[in-house]
Amino acid sequence: MRLKASAQEAIDASKYLPDDAPVTITGGASHTLRELQDLIERHMSDLKAAVPGLQGIYADQRTGEVVLDVYGSPSQARSWHDIARQMVEAPVRVDRHSSRLIHQISR
């Protein structure tokens, strides 16, 4: 779990976790999960227009990245990464798939 907090705040947050939960808490995340989700919401229509191969998008709490699931060539994926990174102004990861995703819920 990455927290956007100082080391002391990260240690204090552990009191809310079960004793037997194997959790590593690391401070210094660039964005909170809520901030990443807000960025996604704010830029969703622009991302859909700019990334025609977009199959899904979510915030990865573990890595602190906005993740785009895309269908396209490797060169398209690299291009879409650069576009998305400029739009959302947060760490971005593009997961490229060789076939279209099916049965996905979209907004």
C-alpha positions in Angstrom: 0.0 0.0 0.0 1.4 3.4 -1.0 0.2 6.4 1.0 0.6 10.1 0.1 1.8 10.9 3.6 4.8 11.4 5.7 6.5 8.4 7.3 4.9 9.1 10.7 1.4 9.4 9.1 1.9 6.1 7.3 2.9 4.4 10.6 -0.1 5.8 12.4 -2.4 4.5 9.6 -1.4 0.9 10.4 -3.5 0.9 13.5 -6.6 0.5 11.3 -5.4 -2.7 9.7 -6.0 -6.2 11.1 -3.0 -7.7 13.0 -2.6 -10.7 10.7 -2.8 -8.7 7.5 0.5 -8.9 5.5 0.8 -5.3 4.5 3.8 -3.1 3.6 3.1 0.6 3.9 5.3 3.0 1.8 5.0 6.7 1.9 5.6 9.2 -0.8 2.9 8.4 -3.4 2.4 11.2 -5.9 -1.4 10.9 -5.7 -4.0 9.4 -3.5 -6.4 6.8 -4.9 -9.2 9.4 -4.8 -7.0 11.9 -6.7 -6.3 9.3 -9.4 -10.0 8.5 -9.7 -10.8 12.1 -9.9 -8.3 12.6 -12.7 -9.8 9.7 -14.6 -13.3 11.1 -14.2 -12.2 14.6 -15.3 -10.4 13.3 -18.4 -12.5 10.3 -19.4 -14.2 11.8 -22.4 -10.9 13.3 -23.7 -9.1 9.9 -23.2 -11.9 8.1 -25.1 -11.5 10.5 -28.0 -7.7 10.5 -28.0 -7.2 6.7 -27.5 -9.4 4.8 -30.0 -8.1 1.5 -28.7 -9.1 2.2 -25.1 -10.8 -0.9 -23.6 -10.8 0.1 -19.9 -9.2 2.5 -17.4 -8.6 2.3 -13.7 -6.4 3.6 -10.8 -3.9 1.0 -9.6 -3.7 1.7 -5.9 -0.6 -0.6 -5.5 1.5 1.3 -8.0 -0.1 4.8 -7.9 -0.7 4.7 -11.7 -3.6 5.4 -14.0 -3.8 2.2 -16.1 -5.2 2.1 -19.6 -6.2 -1.3 -21.1 -5.8 -0.8 -24.8 -6.1 -2.8 -28.0 -3.6 -1.8 -30.6 -0.1 -2.2 -31.9 3.0 -1.6 -29.7 3.7 1.7 -31.5 0.1 2.9 -30.9 0.4 1.9 -27.2 3.5 4.0 -26.8 1.9 6.9 -28.5 -1.3 6.6 -26.4 0.9 6.4 -23.2 2.5 9.8 -24.1 -0.9 11.3 -24.8 -2.5 10.0 -21.6 0.4 11.1 -19.5 0.1 14.7 -20.7 -3.7 14.6 -20.2 -3.9 13.3 -16.7 -0.6 14.7 -15.3 -0.1 11.5 -13.2 1.9 8.3 -13.7 0.4 6.2 -16.5 0.8 2.6 -17.5 -0.6 1.2 -20.7 -1.4 -2.5 -20.7 -1.7 -3.6 -24.4 -3.8 -6.5 -25.3 -3.6 -8.5 -28.5 -7.4 -9.0 -28.7 -10.4 -6.8 -27.7 -11.6 -7.2 -24.2 -15.2 -8.4 -23.9 -17.9 -8.2 -21.2 -16.5 -5.0 -19.7 -18.5 -2.4 -17.9 -17.9 1.1 -19.4 -19.0 4.5 -18.4 
